Amino acid sequence: MTVCTYIPASAHCLPVQLQQQLVFIPDRVSPAVQATAALVFQSYAQRTTDKSLSTAFTDLADRLLERALKTAKRSG
């Protein structure tokens, strides 16, 4: 079963088993989500044949990864 819960900086649907654990470490969730999103957008960038769209996806992936690294350093 998955339920929706609010975690600072973004809303996530989490398995019930993880909710209790993540309530105590929300700062560690954001970098993981941002890094995962960066990988998804990089994948989109590599697969699209539209040059401007590919560039936009690559730029977004770079920004997400940079933010994930900064957030992880602050919370670590």
ZAMARGU-4260 file (C-alpha; in steps of 0.2 Angstrom, whole numbers, plus 5000, padded with zeros to 4 digits):
<rodrens>
0) 5000/5000/5000 | 5006/5017/4996 | 5000/5033/5004 | 5004/5051/5001 | 5013/5061/5014
5) 5021/5078/5014 | 5040/5080/5016 | 5048/5097/5016 | 5052/5104/4999 | 5041/5092/4990
10) 5027/5080/4991 | 5030/5061/4988 | 5020/5045/4989 | 5029/5033/5000 | 5026/5015/5005
15) 5020/5014/5022 | 5035/5005/5028 | 5046/5020/5024 | 5035/5034/5030 | 5041/5032/5048
20) 5059/5031/5044 | 5059/5046/5032 | 5049/5057/5044 | 5066/5059/5053 | 5077/5062/5039
25) 5068/5072/5026 | 5084/5081/5021 | 5091/5065/5014 | 5076/5062/5003 | 5077/5077/4993
30) 5094/5074/4986 | 5090/5056/4981 | 5074/5062/4972 | 5083/5076/4963 | 5097/5064/4958
35) 5085/5051/4951 | 5075/5065/4942 | 5092/5070/4934 | 5095/5053/4928 | 5078/5052/4920
40) 5080/5069/4911 | 5097/5064/4905 | 5090/5048/4898 | 5076/5059/4889 | 5090/5070/4882
45) 5100/5055/4875 | 5084/5047/4867 | 5076/5062/4859 | 5081/5067/4841 | 5075/5086/4844
50) 5091/5095/4847 | 5083/5110/4857 | 5073/5098/4867 | 5089/5087/4871 | 5098/5103/4876
55) 5084/5108/4888 | 5083/5091/4896 | 5102/5090/4898 | 5102/5107/4906 | 5088/5102/4918
60) 5097/5086/4922 | 5113/5096/4926 | 5104/5108/4937 | 5095/5094/4946 | 5111/5085/4949
65) 5120/5101/4955 | 5106/5104/4967 | 5106/5086/4974 | 5124/5087/4978 | 5123/5104/4986
70) 5108/5098/4997 | 5117/5082/5001 | 5132/5092/5007 | 5122/5103/5018 | 5112/5088/5026
75) 5127/5076/5028
</rodrens>
